């Protein structure tokens, strides 16, 4: 489980660095394509992550 969480955080961090400030749909597409599959990760949660990245925040905490 810890490896999955670390992979998620690192992926979000990388996407946040590359797509900060981009429109939410663009960030959503990247997240849906690149995030590793994880139990309990819902589309609504991914949308919230995309919204954070879209306004220039890095929700990964890294």
Number of C-alpha atoms within 10 A of each C-alpha: 8 7 8 13 12 12 16 19 18 16 17 25 18 14 20 25 14 12 18 19 16 17 14 20 13 12 25 21 12 15 20 14 10 13 17 14 12 12 8 7 12 9 12 9 11 17 18 14 21 31 21 19 27 21 15 15 17 20 16 18 9 9
